[in-house]
Amino acid sequence: MAYSKDSVALKGISFQIEDGEFVFITGPSGAGKSSIIHLLTCENFASEGKLIVAGTNLKSLSHRQIAKYRRKIGVVFQDFRLIDGMNVYDNVAFAVRVVGRGGREVKERVNTALEIVGLTHKMYDSPKELSGGEQQRVALARAIVNSPEIIIADEPTGNVDPAMSIEIMKLLSSINKNGITVVVVTHEQRLVKAFKKREIRLREGLIEFDTEEDKHQILQVNEKEETNPDIPPRRRRAQRTHSEEDDV
């Protein structure tokens, strides 16, 4: 992905995320994390190659098709992006109404989403009356209210304290257990280590490492060792245990 001839954000990277997977995308500032989000949300398009989501090449979508595609994803931003003139209920309900739903369905969806994030008791409060962690939970409720297939969270813990960071990640993990694909962009390695999910680390527009690929390589090495008659069985077991510890 190139913004101009002299500004290349992503350099021919390739990876696959399975349905229902939870993935951290990490890396230092300028590594290309935001560019991946912009591609996934169709704010920008790949200058070369393909980006396929749920069997659809995003580069080929028309303006109307992009709007329909975006209904499949929920986005959580670092800066919350709540509407100050609306209370919590209406901030979440807005996401339902904008896709053409109304009546009882709005109420049911909003109540369910607020219950999931634990904020039903705050539904009539304004965003200004909420803590940073509560505002981020409202943003998460808004992201899930239309039952998306994918949640994209851009530094969702960037403006909350460490304890609330853990709570936000627990909520995302719980949502993921219901089969929703979750992609979290973050620079917080402590969260990556704590939640032990797949990590794709970027550096200067390239993939520095992908723990899923590393795991496959370890398994391939172990398979070769198991079938190699020149390695005594006891040694094979020791090598496999060492590889598993490294993976953890």
C-alpha positions as CSV (number, residue, x, y, z in Angstrom):
1,M,0.0,0.0,0.0
2,A,1.5,3.3,-1.1
3,Y,0.2,6.8,-0.2
4,S,2.6,8.3,-2.8
5,K,5.7,7.3,-4.8
6,D,7.9,8.2,-1.8
7,S,5.5,7.0,0.9
8,V,5.0,3.3,1.1
9,A,3.1,2.2,4.2
10,L,2.9,-1.6,3.6
11,K,5.4,-3.5,1.5
12,G,3.8,-6.6,0.0
13,I,2.7,-8.2,3.2
14,S,0.6,-11.3,3.3
15,F,-1.3,-13.0,6.1
16,Q,-4.7,-14.8,6.6
17,I,-7.0,-14.4,9.6
18,E,-9.6,-17.2,10.1
19,D,-13.2,-16.7,10.9
20,G,-13.6,-16.4,14.7
21,E,-9.9,-15.8,15.3
22,F,-8.6,-13.2,17.8
23,V,-5.5,-11.4,16.5
24,F,-3.2,-8.6,17.9
25,I,-1.5,-6.4,15.3
26,T,1.4,-4.7,17.0
27,G,4.5,-2.7,16.1
28,P,6.1,0.7,16.7
29,S,4.7,4.0,15.5
30,G,4.9,4.1,11.7
31,A,5.0,0.4,11.3
32,G,1.8,0.2,9.2
33,K,-0.8,-0.7,11.9
34,S,-3.2,2.2,11.0
35,S,-2.8,1.5,7.3
36,I,-4.1,-2.0,7.9
37,I,-7.2,-0.6,9.7
38,H,-7.8,1.9,6.9
39,L,-7.7,-1.0,4.4
40,L,-10.0,-3.2,6.4
41,T,-12.5,-0.3,6.8
42,C,-12.2,0.7,3.1
43,E,-10.9,4.2,4.0
44,N,-8.0,3.4,1.7
45,F,-7.4,0.7,-0.9
46,A,-4.4,-1.4,-1.7
47,S,-2.3,0.0,-4.5
48,E,-1.3,-3.5,-5.5
49,G,-2.4,-7.0,-4.7
50,K,-5.7,-8.1,-3.1
51,L,-7.4,-7.7,0.3
52,I,-10.1,-10.3,0.6
53,V,-12.6,-10.3,3.5
54,A,-15.3,-13.0,3.7
55,G,-14.6,-13.9,0.1
56,T,-14.9,-10.4,-1.2
57,N,-12.0,-8.4,-2.8
58,L,-12.5,-5.0,-1.1
59,K,-10.7,-3.3,-4.0
60,S,-13.5,-4.2,-6.3
61,L,-16.4,-2.8,-4.3
62,S,-18.5,0.1,-5.5
63,H,-19.5,2.9,-3.2
64,R,-22.9,1.3,-2.4
65,Q,-21.2,-2.1,-1.8
66,I,-18.7,-0.5,0.6
67,A,-21.6,0.8,2.7
68,K,-23.1,-2.7,2.8
69,Y,-19.7,-4.3,3.7
70,R,-19.2,-1.9,6.6
71,R,-22.3,-3.2,8.2
72,K,-20.4,-6.5,8.7
73,I,-17.7,-4.8,10.8
74,G,-17.7,-2.9,14.1
75,V,-15.0,-0.4,14.8
76,V,-13.7,0.7,18.3
77,F,-11.6,3.8,18.2
78,Q,-9.0,5.0,20.7
79,D,-10.7,8.4,21.1
80,F,-14.2,6.8,21.6
81,R,-15.9,9.1,19.0
82,L,-19.2,9.4,21.0
83,I,-21.7,12.2,20.3
84,D,-21.7,14.6,23.2
85,G,-25.3,15.8,22.5
86,M,-26.7,12.2,22.9
87,N,-27.0,10.1,26.0
88,V,-25.5,6.6,26.2
89,Y,-28.6,4.9,24.9
90,D,-28.9,7.2,21.8
91,N,-25.2,6.9,21.0
92,V,-25.6,3.2,20.7
93,A,-29.0,3.4,19.1
94,F,-27.6,5.7,16.4
95,A,-25.6,2.9,15.0
96,V,-28.8,0.8,14.7
97,R,-30.9,3.5,13.1
98,V,-28.2,4.5,10.6
99,V,-28.5,1.0,8.9
100,G,-32.2,1.4,8.5
101,R,-33.5,-0.5,11.6
102,G,-36.2,1.0,13.8
103,G,-38.9,0.4,16.4
104,R,-38.7,-2.4,18.9
105,E,-35.5,-3.8,17.3
106,V,-33.6,-0.7,18.2
107,K,-34.5,-1.0,21.9
108,E,-33.8,-4.7,22.0
109,R,-30.4,-4.4,20.3
110,V,-29.3,-1.4,22.4
111,N,-30.4,-3.0,25.7
112,T,-28.5,-6.3,24.8
113,A,-25.4,-4.4,23.8
114,L,-25.4,-2.3,27.0
115,E,-26.0,-5.4,29.1
116,I,-22.9,-7.1,27.5
117,V,-20.6,-4.2,28.5
118,G,-22.3,-3.7,31.9
119,L,-23.7,-0.2,31.3
120,T,-27.5,-0.6,31.4
121,H,-27.5,1.6,34.6
122,K,-25.8,4.4,32.6
123,M,-28.0,4.5,29.5
124,Y,-29.4,7.9,30.2
125,D,-26.1,9.5,31.2
126,S,-24.3,11.8,28.8
127,P,-20.7,10.9,27.7
128,K,-19.3,13.8,29.7
129,E,-20.6,12.1,32.9
130,L,-18.7,8.9,32.2
131,S,-15.1,7.9,33.0
132,G,-12.8,7.0,30.2
133,G,-13.3,3.3,30.7
134,E,-17.1,3.7,30.6
135,Q,-16.9,5.8,27.4
136,Q,-14.8,3.0,25.8
137,R,-17.4,0.4,26.9
138,V,-20.1,2.6,25.2
139,A,-18.0,2.6,22.1
140,L,-17.7,-1.2,22.3
141,A,-21.5,-1.5,22.7
142,R,-22.0,0.6,19.6
143,A,-19.5,-1.6,17.7
144,I,-21.3,-4.8,18.5
145,V,-24.9,-3.6,18.5
146,N,-25.5,-4.6,14.8
147,S,-24.1,-8.1,15.4
148,P,-21.0,-7.7,13.2
149,E,-18.9,-10.5,11.8
150,I,-15.7,-8.6,12.6
151,I,-14.6,-6.3,15.4
152,I,-11.7,-4.0,14.6
153,A,-10.3,-2.2,17.7
154,D,-7.8,0.6,17.2
155,E,-5.8,1.1,20.4
156,P,-8.9,0.4,22.5
157,T,-7.0,0.8,25.7
158,G,-5.0,3.8,24.8
159,N,-7.1,6.3,26.9
160,V,-7.9,4.1,29.9
161,D,-6.0,3.1,33.0
162,P,-4.3,-0.3,33.3
163,A,-7.1,-2.0,35.3
164,M,-9.7,-0.9,32.8
165,S,-7.4,-2.0,29.9
166,I,-7.7,-5.6,31.2
167,E,-11.5,-5.2,31.5
168,I,-11.8,-4.0,27.9
169,M,-9.7,-6.9,26.7
170,K,-11.8,-9.4,28.7
171,L,-14.9,-8.0,27.0
172,L,-13.3,-8.4,23.6
173,S,-12.3,-11.9,24.4
174,S,-15.8,-12.7,25.6
175,I,-17.2,-11.3,22.4
176,N,-14.7,-13.4,20.4
177,K,-15.9,-16.6,22.1
178,N,-19.3,-16.0,20.4
179,G,-17.6,-16.5,17.0
180,I,-16.9,-12.9,16.1
181,T,-13.5,-12.3,14.6
182,V,-11.6,-9.7,16.7
183,V,-8.6,-7.7,15.4
184,V,-6.9,-5.5,18.0
185,V,-4.3,-3.0,17.0
186,T,-2.2,-2.1,20.1
187,H,1.3,-1.1,21.3
188,E,0.7,-2.6,24.7
189,Q,2.9,-5.7,24.9
190,R,1.7,-6.5,28.4
191,L,-1.8,-7.1,27.1
192,V,-0.5,-9.3,24.3
193,K,1.4,-11.4,26.8
194,A,-1.4,-11.5,29.2
195,F,-4.1,-12.7,26.8
196,K,-1.8,-15.1,24.7
197,K,-3.5,-14.6,21.4
198,R,-1.9,-14.6,17.9
199,E,0.3,-11.6,17.3
200,I,1.3,-10.1,14.0
201,R,4.1,-7.7,14.6
202,L,4.9,-5.0,11.9
203,R,8.0,-3.0,11.4
204,E,8.6,-0.5,8.6
205,G,5.7,-1.9,6.6
206,L,6.8,-5.5,6.8
207,I,5.7,-8.4,9.0
208,E,8.5,-8.8,11.6
209,F,6.9,-12.0,12.9
210,D,3.6,-13.8,13.1
211,T,3.2,-16.2,16.1
212,E,0.8,-18.4,14.0
213,E,3.5,-18.9,11.4
214,D,6.1,-19.5,14.1
215,K,3.9,-22.2,15.6
216,H,3.5,-23.9,12.3
217,Q,7.2,-23.9,11.8
218,I,7.7,-25.5,15.3
219,L,5.2,-28.2,14.5
220,Q,6.9,-28.9,11.2
221,V,10.2,-29.3,12.9
222,N,8.7,-31.6,15.5
223,E,7.1,-33.8,12.8
224,K,10.5,-34.2,11.1
225,E,12.1,-35.1,14.4
226,E,9.4,-37.7,15.2
227,T,10.0,-39.5,11.8
228,N,13.8,-39.2,12.0
229,P,15.3,-42.6,13.1
230,D,18.6,-41.0,13.8
231,I,17.2,-39.1,16.8
232,P,16.7,-41.3,19.9
233,P,13.1,-41.2,21.2
234,R,14.1,-39.6,24.5
235,R,15.9,-36.8,22.7
236,R,12.9,-36.3,20.4
237,R,10.6,-35.8,23.5
238,A,13.0,-33.4,25.1
239,Q,13.2,-31.3,21.9
240,R,9.4,-31.2,21.5
241,T,9.0,-30.0,25.1
242,H,11.5,-27.3,24.6
243,S,9.8,-26.0,21.5
244,E,6.4,-26.0,23.3
245,E,7.8,-23.9,26.1
246,D,9.3,-21.5,23.6
247,D,5.9,-21.2,21.9
248,V,4.2,-20.3,25.3
